[in-house]
């Protein structure tokens, strides 16, 4: 069953400023180097995020890296975004202003906030609400730069590229986004969001993903996406762990795992709501260690079940998972059931969970869904890599 693309050419480039766009005039040579070489500001990870005591101070900080002239706090200023959920009084925003990047002919909106965690939580909810409303790409191309107590949202990609060299970090809360290797990846103040210096852009003027064959092809004017998916050796990176204990530690923040068991009888439990992918002896699936998070039953029915697999033979695991997935698709009218076919894999690990929110968090931890549907592809901006078995791909896109 082919999954239809959900992206439109007018996809939102930031979840805060609805007028933000990546296309238009200005210079087109502002590509960023990897984060290991592009930090020119003293307010980096060693000294913490930059702080500003007023909008004027925030403006002065921005001016170290790009043009920010004619600062105004007037709501009637035509440069202000017409629709903005982060007005003063919301998300702990105390002040809001706008200035002009005269060099790149764009606007920059600045926010002062009394509680950066509350600001990030407000932004996360805004993105989540948009995704739940059917806009799966919302916030994927975020331009929300945050410091300790202020945020900056530039309209132009070129402006964002300049700010990416500062101590500010881009806040991204779309769960399908992954920071490429070579760029800074830092924890946000809220779960399921990430801070980075990678400018994700559709207009070809953002940060270069040096690992991406799509980028290389685009630079040569070739097709943007190989239909068969990125080959395993060119992967953007996958989660891995040296043991089941390490895997449990890796996923605890997403799955909880307050109750965890490796007892064979407990691990083999399933219910109508929680169907593990693995049936029978897990070693026949190439799995060396297997455990289960959650509550298998007792006074109340089983709940919050997820399975963790330390995989010794990933080719065998994916081969078995493919057969189980295709069988389920045949028996269920071409649709997935809760857990069985929603297997997320890493380099040498796998997780089986029917919690969509947990999977979204695991995507940011470099897990990908093994999808063996015939003709499946993923919209632009999502990861789409070839699996170790023919007919399957790895992706962070869940469509219907």
HUDA-V597979 format. One record per helix or strand of 2 or more residues. SS is the DSSP state (H for helix, E for strand). FROM is the first residue (numbers start at 1). LEN is the number of residues. If there is no record, write none. Layout:
SS,FROM,LEN ; SS,FROM,LEN
This chain:
H,35,4 ; H,55,9 ; E,69,4 ; E,93,9 ; E,106,8 ; H,116,17 ; E,144,3 ; E,150,5 ; H,157,7 ; E,169,4 ; E,185,3 ; E,194,3 ; H,213,7 ; H,232,3 ; H,244,12 ; E,260,2 ; H,264,4 ; H,282,4 ; E,287,9 ; E,303,9 ; H,314,18 ; E,343,3 ; E,349,5 ; H,356,9 ; E,368,4 ; E,384,3 ; E,393,3
